[in-house]
Amino acid sequence: MQRIPTVFSRNMALLSQIKMTGERGSGAGRGGGGGGSIRDAGGSFGKMEAAHEDQYFYNLQKEQISKLKEGLHDEISFHEEQIKRHQEAINRHKKRIGDMEKNK
């Protein structure tokens, strides 16, 4: 069974706690935070850097969801195969019981 990646749940928890007073990338202390010299300066480059960061995490989350779906499809296939094997075993046992009753 595949578990939800820790990074995904940690990022979601962090994103839910972010509270900004200004626009992301608009400089230190104005919603942009202290994300490095480019973002501290604010302006177009700070906003672009914030947009790139958002895009990175969006793509990461999209990939993680895709892997989670793939894992669930794999589990479904596994269980369907197990059902098939169990049904075949049930049919074999019923046949044996039928054969035993005929030979009485």
Sequence and secondary structure as in RCSB ss.txt:
>XXXX:A:sequence
MQRIPTVFSRNMALLSQIKMTGERGSGAGRGGGGGGSIRDAGGSFGKMEAAHEDQYFYNLQKEQISKLKEGLHDE
ISFHEEQIKRHQEAINRHKKRIGDMEKNK
>XXXX:A:secstr
     HHHHHHHHHHHH   SS TTS TTTTS S  HHHHH HHHHHHHHHHHHHHHHHHHHHHHHHHHHHHHHH
HHHHHHHHHHHHHHHHHHHHHHHHHHHT 
